[in-house]
Amino acid sequence: MVSEGQKIQVEKLPQKAGAKFDFDKVLLLVDLSADKAGDNKIEAGKPYLEGKKVSAELLEEKRLPKVTIFKYHSKTRYRRKKGHRQQVNIVKILKF
């Protein structure tokens, strides 16, 4: 769940840093503007909500720390070491 102004980390997107775009596949929308906690309006999609979108801005592109994968088979001299750095984007939610 996200709210306006929140920064989240998502997998790499095709947009460049500074670009504004929309997430059009919204699964759940909760309106927290009610006076009481139990009066919140909740909309759930089947599977997505029609006509709803979330606007966002891509703040930066970065890479996570390296993850090392090591394969080893005993008694056969088999050893493989491989590394991987996942690319992610930092996105700021603008409006719903």
DSSP file (Angstrom, degrees, kcal/mol; ACC not computed):
  #  RESIDUE AA STRUCTURE BP1 BP2  ACC     N-H-->O    O-->H-N    N-H-->O    O-->H-N    TCO  KAPPA ALPHA  PHI   PSI    X-CA   Y-CA   Z-CA
    1    1 A M              0   0    0      0, 0.0     2,-0.3     0, 0.0    28,-0.1   0.000 360.0 360.0 360.0 138.4    0.0    0.0    0.0
    2    2 A V        -     0   0    0      4,-0.0     2,-0.3     6,-0.0     6,-0.0  -0.851 360.0-156.0-127.2 163.6    1.3    3.5   -0.8
    3    3 A S    >   -     0   0    0     -2,-0.3     3,-1.8    90,-0.0    90,-0.3  -0.887  40.9 -72.1-133.8 167.5    0.2    7.0   -0.1
    4    4 A E  T 3  S+     0   0    0     -2,-0.3    90,-0.2     1,-0.3     3,-0.1  -0.334 118.0  18.8 -63.0 137.4    0.7   10.4   -1.8
    5    5 A G  T 3  S+     0   0    0     88,-3.0    -1,-0.3     1,-0.3     2,-0.2   0.332  92.7 133.2  86.5  -7.1    4.3   11.7   -1.4
    6    6 A Q    <   -     0   0    0     -3,-1.8    87,-2.6    87,-0.1     2,-0.5  -0.514  49.8-139.4 -79.9 144.6    5.7    8.3   -0.5
    7    7 A K  E     +A   92   0A   0     85,-0.2     2,-0.3    -2,-0.2    85,-0.2  -0.897  25.6 179.9-103.2 130.9    8.9    7.0   -2.1
    8    8 A I  E     -A   91   0A   0     83,-3.0    83,-3.0    -2,-0.5     2,-0.5  -0.888  26.1-126.2-129.0 160.5    9.0    3.4   -3.1
    9    9 A Q  E     +A   90   0A   0     -2,-0.3     2,-0.3    81,-0.2    81,-0.2  -0.929  34.6 170.2-108.5 125.3   11.5    1.0   -4.7
   10   10 A V  E     -A   89   0A   0     79,-2.5    79,-2.7    -2,-0.5     3,-0.1  -0.832  39.6 -83.6-128.3 166.1   10.4   -0.9   -7.7
   11   11 A E  E    S-A   88   0A   0     -2,-0.3    77,-0.2    77,-0.2    -1,-0.1  -0.218  72.5 -62.4 -64.5 163.6   12.1   -3.1  -10.3
   12   12 A K        -     0   0    0     75,-1.2    -1,-0.2    76,-0.1    76,-0.1  -0.180  55.9-160.0 -54.9 132.7   13.7   -1.4  -13.3
   13   13 A L        -     0   0    0      2,-0.2    -1,-0.1    -3,-0.1    -3,-0.0  -0.771  26.5-119.4-110.7 157.6   11.2    0.6  -15.5
   14   14 A P  S    S+     0   0    0      0, 0.0    -2,-0.1     0, 0.0    -1,-0.0   0.656  84.6  95.6 -73.0 -14.0   11.8    1.6  -19.1
   15   15 A Q  S    S-     0   0    0      1,-0.1    -2,-0.2     4,-0.1     2,-0.2  -0.294  73.8-120.5 -74.9 161.1   11.4    5.4  -18.3
   16   16 A K    >   -     0   0    0      1,-0.1     3,-1.8    -2,-0.0    42,-0.2  -0.546  43.4 -74.1 -95.5 165.2   14.4    7.7  -17.6
   17   17 A A  T 3  S+     0   0    0      1,-0.2    42,-0.2    -2,-0.2    -1,-0.1  -0.335 119.5  25.7 -61.1 136.6   15.0    9.7  -14.4
   18   18 A G  T 3  S+     0   0    0     40,-3.5    -1,-0.2     1,-0.3     2,-0.1   0.271  90.0 133.0  92.5  -9.5   12.7   12.7  -14.0
   19   19 A A    <   -     0   0    0     -3,-1.8    39,-2.7    39,-0.2     2,-0.4  -0.467  47.8-142.8 -77.0 145.3   10.0   11.2  -16.1
   20   20 A K  E     +B   57   0A   0     37,-0.2     2,-0.3    -2,-0.1    37,-0.2  -0.890  32.1 154.7-106.1 139.6    6.3   11.2  -15.0
   21   21 A F  E     -B   56   0A   0     35,-2.4    35,-2.9    -2,-0.4     2,-0.4  -0.905  34.0-111.8-153.5 176.4    4.1    8.3  -15.7
   22   22 A D  E     -B   55   0A   0     -2,-0.3     2,-0.7    33,-0.2    33,-0.2  -0.939   7.9-143.4-122.7 140.9    1.0    6.4  -14.6
   23   23 A F  E     +B   54   0A   0     31,-3.1    31,-2.3    -2,-0.4     3,-0.0  -0.924  23.3 178.1 -93.6 114.1    0.5    3.0  -13.0
   24   24 A D        +     0   0    0     -2,-0.7     2,-1.0    29,-0.2    28,-0.2   0.551  59.5  80.0 -99.1  -7.6   -2.8    1.9  -14.6
   25   25 A K        +     0   0    0     29,-0.1     2,-0.5    23,-0.1    -1,-0.2  -0.753  61.2 172.1-100.5  87.7   -3.1   -1.6  -13.1
   26   26 A V        -     0   0    0     -2,-1.0    23,-2.8    23,-0.4    26,-0.1  -0.854  15.6-176.7-100.9 125.5   -4.5   -0.7   -9.6
   27   27 A L        +     0   0    0     -2,-0.5    18,-2.5     1,-0.3     2,-0.3   0.854  67.7  12.8 -88.0 -39.1   -5.5   -3.7   -7.4
   28   28 A L  E     -D   44   0B   0     16,-0.2     2,-0.4    21,-0.1    -1,-0.3  -1.000  55.7-166.8-146.1 139.2   -6.9   -2.0   -4.3
   29   29 A L  E     -D   43   0B   0     14,-2.7    14,-2.9    -2,-0.3     2,-0.5  -0.988   7.3-173.4-131.3 122.9   -7.9    1.5   -3.4
   30   30 A V  E     -D   42   0B   0     -2,-0.4     2,-0.8    12,-0.2    12,-0.2  -0.971  14.9-149.0-119.2 124.9   -8.5    2.6    0.3
   31   31 A D  E     -D   41   0B   0     10,-3.2    10,-1.1    -2,-0.5     3,-0.4  -0.838  15.0-179.3 -93.9 109.1   -9.8    6.0    1.1
   32   32 A L        +     0   0    0     -2,-0.8    -1,-0.1     1,-0.2     8,-0.1   0.187  56.2  99.0 -93.6  16.0   -8.4    7.0    4.6
   33   33 A S        +     0   0    0      8,-0.1    -1,-0.2     6,-0.1     7,-0.1   0.397  53.9 116.8 -85.3   4.4  -10.1   10.4    4.7
   34   34 A A  S    S-     0   0    0     -3,-0.4     6,-0.1     1,-0.1     0, 0.0  -0.318  70.5-127.2 -71.9 156.2  -12.9    9.1    7.0
   35   35 A D  S    S+     0   0    0      4,-0.1     2,-0.3     3,-0.0    -1,-0.1   0.902  93.5  43.6 -69.5 -42.6  -13.4   10.4   10.5
   36   36 A K  S >  S-     0   0    0      1,-0.1     3,-1.0     3,-0.0    -2,-0.1  -0.718  84.9-122.1-104.9 155.5  -13.4    7.0   12.2
   37   37 A A  G >  S+     0   0    0     -2,-0.3     3,-0.7     1,-0.2    -1,-0.1   0.820 111.3  52.6 -65.2 -31.1  -11.1    4.1   11.5
   38   38 A G  G 3  S+     0   0    0      1,-0.2    -1,-0.2     3,-0.0    -3,-0.0   0.546  95.6  69.7 -83.1  -7.0  -14.0    1.8   10.6
   39   39 A D  G <   +     0   0    0     -3,-1.0    -1,-0.2     2,-0.1    -2,-0.1   0.230  66.8 133.5 -95.9  13.8  -15.5    4.1    8.0
   40   40 A N    <   -     0   0    0     -3,-0.7     2,-0.5    -6,-0.1    -8,-0.2  -0.381  56.2-126.9 -68.2 141.4  -12.8    3.8    5.4
   41   41 A K  E     -D   31   0B   0    -10,-1.1   -10,-3.2    -2,-0.1     2,-0.4  -0.792  27.9-168.2 -91.1 125.8  -14.0    3.3    1.8
   42   42 A I  E     -D   30   0B   0     -2,-0.5     2,-0.4   -12,-0.2   -12,-0.2  -0.960   9.1-173.0-120.9 129.9  -12.3    0.2    0.2
   43   43 A E  E     -D   29   0B   0    -14,-2.9   -14,-2.7    -2,-0.4     2,-0.4  -0.989   5.5-171.0-120.9 127.9  -12.4   -0.7   -3.5
   44   44 A A  E     -D   28   0B   0     -2,-0.4   -16,-0.2   -16,-0.2     2,-0.2  -0.946  14.0-136.9-119.0 140.2  -11.0   -4.0   -4.7
   45   45 A G        -     0   0    0    -18,-2.5     4,-0.2    -2,-0.4     3,-0.1  -0.478  15.5-120.7 -93.3 164.4  -10.6   -4.9   -8.4
   46   46 A K  S    S-     0   0    0      2,-1.0     2,-0.1    -2,-0.2   -19,-0.0  -0.678 104.3 -37.6-131.0  78.9  -11.3   -8.2  -10.2
   47   47 A P  S    S+     0   0    0      0, 0.0    -2,-0.4     0, 0.0     2,-0.3  -0.974 142.6  10.1 -85.9 -21.1   -8.3   -8.3  -10.9
   48   48 A Y  S    S-     0   0    0     -2,-0.1    -2,-1.0    -4,-0.1     2,-0.4  -0.825  76.2-106.8-120.4 159.2   -7.8   -4.6  -11.5
   49   49 A L    >   -     0   0    0    -23,-2.8     3,-0.7    -2,-0.3   -23,-0.4  -0.691  36.4-124.9 -82.6 132.9   -9.9   -1.4  -10.9
   50   50 A E  T 3  S+     0   0    0     -2,-0.4     3,-0.1     1,-0.2   -25,-0.0  -0.611  86.9   4.3 -79.1 133.8  -11.4    0.1  -14.0
   51   51 A G  T 3  S+     0   0    0     -2,-0.3     2,-0.4     1,-0.2    -1,-0.2   0.510 100.0 118.4  75.8   5.4  -10.6    3.8  -14.7
   52   52 A K    <   +     0   0    0     -3,-0.7   -26,-0.4   -28,-0.2     2,-0.3  -0.834  34.1 167.2-105.6 143.1   -8.2    4.2  -11.7
   53   53 A K        -     0   0    0     43,-0.6     2,-0.5    -2,-0.4   -29,-0.2  -0.985  28.4-136.7-150.4 158.9   -4.6    5.1  -12.0
   54   54 A V  E     -B   23   0A   0    -31,-2.3   -31,-3.1    -2,-0.3     2,-0.3  -0.980  19.7-144.2-120.0 122.0   -1.7    6.2   -9.8
   55   55 A S  E     +BC  22  95A   0     40,-2.6    39,-2.6    -2,-0.5    40,-1.0  -0.666  27.1 171.4 -87.2 140.6    0.6    9.0  -11.1
   56   56 A A  E     -BC  21  93A   0    -35,-2.9   -35,-2.4    -2,-0.3     2,-0.4  -0.943  26.8-138.9-145.3 163.3    4.3    8.8  -10.2
   57   57 A E  E     -BC  20  92A   0     35,-2.3    35,-2.8    -2,-0.3     2,-0.7  -0.993  21.8-128.4-127.3 133.8    7.6   10.4  -10.9
   58   58 A L  E     + C   0  91A   0    -39,-2.7   -40,-3.5    -2,-0.4    33,-0.2  -0.726  28.3 177.6 -83.5 113.9   10.9    8.4  -11.4
   59   59 A L  E     -     0   0A   0     31,-2.5     2,-0.3    -2,-0.7    -1,-0.2   0.923  56.5 -13.8 -85.5 -48.5   13.5   10.0   -9.1
   60   60 A E  E     - C   0  90A   0     30,-1.3    30,-2.7   -43,-0.1     2,-0.4  -0.995  48.8-134.1-155.5 157.8   16.5    7.8   -9.6
   61   61 A E  E     + C   0  89A   0     -2,-0.3     2,-0.3    28,-0.2    28,-0.2  -0.947  38.1 157.0-111.2 134.5   17.9    4.6  -11.0
   62   62 A K  E     - C   0  88A   0     26,-2.7    26,-3.0    -2,-0.4     2,-0.4  -0.927  35.1-119.7-149.4 174.6   20.3    2.5   -8.9
   63   63 A R  E     - C   0  87A   0     -2,-0.3    24,-0.2    24,-0.2     3,-0.1  -0.952  25.2-127.0-121.8 140.3   21.7   -0.9   -8.4
   64   64 A L        -     0   0    0     22,-2.8     3,-0.1    -2,-0.4    24,-0.0  -0.322  45.8 -75.7 -76.3 164.7   21.4   -3.0   -5.2
   65   65 A P        -     0   0    0      0, 0.0    21,-0.4     0, 0.0    -1,-0.2  -0.231  63.8 -85.5 -59.6 153.7   24.5   -4.5   -3.5
   66   66 A K        -     0   0    0     19,-0.1     2,-0.5    -3,-0.1    19,-0.2  -0.340  35.6-150.6 -66.9 137.2   26.0   -7.6   -5.2
   67   67 A V  E     -E   84   0C   0     17,-2.8    17,-1.7    -3,-0.1     2,-0.5  -0.941  12.7-145.4-106.2 128.6   24.5  -11.0   -4.4
   68   68 A T  E     -E   83   0C   0     -2,-0.5     2,-0.5    15,-0.2    15,-0.2  -0.831   9.1-162.8-100.4 129.7   27.0  -13.8   -4.6
   69   69 A I  E     -E   82   0C   0     13,-3.9    13,-2.9    -2,-0.5     2,-0.5  -0.945   8.9-174.9-110.1 127.3   25.9  -17.3   -5.9
   70   70 A F  E     -E   81   0C   0     -2,-0.5     2,-0.4    11,-0.2    11,-0.2  -0.977   6.2-166.4-129.0 120.4   28.2  -20.2   -5.1
   71   71 A K  E     +E   80   0C   0      9,-2.9     9,-2.2    -2,-0.5     2,-0.4  -0.858  12.4 177.4-104.3 140.4   27.6  -23.7   -6.4
   72   72 A Y  E     -E   79   0C   0     -2,-0.4     2,-0.5     7,-0.2     7,-0.2  -0.982  17.0-170.7-148.0 128.9   29.6  -26.6   -4.9
   73   73 A H  E > > -E   78   0C   0      5,-2.0     3,-1.0    -2,-0.4     5,-0.9  -0.987  29.3-127.3-117.6 125.1   29.6  -30.3   -5.4
   74   74 A S  T 3 5S+     0   0    0     -2,-0.5     5,-0.0     1,-0.2    -2,-0.0  -0.378  83.9  10.5 -72.4 149.4   31.7  -32.3   -3.0
   75   75 A K  T 3 5S+     0   0    0      1,-0.1    -1,-0.2    -2,-0.1     0, 0.0   0.497 113.5  76.4  67.4   8.1   34.3  -34.8   -4.2
   76   76 A T  T < 5S-     0   0    0     -3,-1.0    -2,-0.1     2,-0.1    -1,-0.1   0.379  97.7-120.5-125.2   2.1   34.1  -33.7   -7.8
   77   77 A R  T   5 +     0   0    0     -4,-0.4     2,-0.7     1,-0.2    -3,-0.1   0.801  60.6 151.1  59.7  31.7   36.1  -30.4   -7.7
   78   78 A Y  E   < +E   73   0C   0     -5,-0.9    -5,-2.0     2,-0.0     2,-0.3  -0.853   9.4 154.3 -97.8 116.8   33.1  -28.6   -9.0
   79   79 A R  E     +E   72   0C   0     -2,-0.7     2,-0.4    -7,-0.2    -7,-0.2  -0.988  14.7 179.2-142.8 131.7   32.9  -24.9   -7.9
   80   80 A R  E     -E   71   0C   0     -9,-2.2    -9,-2.9    -2,-0.3     2,-0.5  -0.997   5.0-170.7-134.8 130.2   31.1  -22.0   -9.5
   81   81 A K  E     +E   70   0C   0     -2,-0.4     2,-0.3   -11,-0.2   -11,-0.2  -0.983  13.4 167.5-122.1 128.6   31.0  -18.5   -8.2
   82   82 A K  E     -E   69   0C   0    -13,-2.9   -13,-3.9    -2,-0.5     2,-0.3  -0.986  16.6-154.0-140.4 147.4   28.7  -15.9   -9.8
   83   83 A G  E     -E   68   0C   0     -2,-0.3     2,-0.3   -15,-0.2   -15,-0.2  -0.868   7.7-172.8-122.6 157.6   27.6  -12.4   -8.8
   84   84 A H  E     -E   67   0C   0    -17,-1.7   -17,-2.8    -2,-0.3     2,-0.5  -0.984  11.0-162.0-150.5 136.0   24.5  -10.4   -9.7
   85   85 A R        -     0   0    0     -2,-0.3     2,-0.3   -19,-0.2   -19,-0.1  -0.977  21.8-139.6-120.1 117.4   23.4   -6.7   -9.0
   86   86 A Q        -     0   0    0     -2,-0.5   -22,-2.8   -21,-0.4     2,-0.4  -0.553  12.4-134.5 -77.1 134.9   19.7   -6.1   -9.4
   87   87 A Q  E     + C   0  63A   0     -2,-0.3   -75,-1.2   -24,-0.2     2,-0.3  -0.781  32.3 172.3 -90.7 131.1   18.7   -2.8  -11.0
   88   88 A V  E     -AC  11  62A   0    -26,-3.0   -26,-2.7    -2,-0.4     2,-0.4  -0.884  22.7-138.0-134.1 164.2   15.9   -0.9   -9.3
   89   89 A N  E     -AC  10  61A   0    -79,-2.7   -79,-2.5    -2,-0.3     2,-0.6  -0.951  11.9-136.1-123.5 145.6   14.2    2.5   -9.5
   90   90 A I  E     -AC   9  60A   0    -30,-2.7   -31,-2.5    -2,-0.4   -30,-1.3  -0.912  29.5-171.1 -99.7 122.7   13.1    4.9   -6.8
   91   91 A V  E     -AC   8  58A   0    -83,-3.0   -83,-3.0    -2,-0.6     2,-0.5  -0.930  15.8-148.9-121.2 137.2    9.6    6.3   -7.5
   92   92 A K  E     -AC   7  57A   0    -35,-2.8   -35,-2.3    -2,-0.4     2,-0.5  -0.922  19.9-131.7-105.3 127.9    7.7    9.0   -5.8
   93   93 A I  E     + C   0  56A   0    -87,-2.6   -88,-3.0    -2,-0.5   -37,-0.3  -0.668  26.3 178.9 -79.3 124.0    3.9    8.7   -5.8
   94   94 A L  E     -     0   0A   0    -39,-2.6     2,-0.3    -2,-0.5   -38,-0.2   0.919  54.5 -27.2 -93.1 -55.9    2.3   12.0   -6.9
   95   95 A K  E       C   0  55A   0    -40,-1.0   -40,-2.6   -91,-0.1    -1,-0.3  -0.981 360.0 360.0-158.1 166.6   -1.5   11.4   -6.8
   96   96 A F              0   0    0     -2,-0.3   -43,-0.6   -42,-0.2    -1,-0.0   0.369 360.0 360.0-103.8 360.0   -4.3    8.8   -7.1
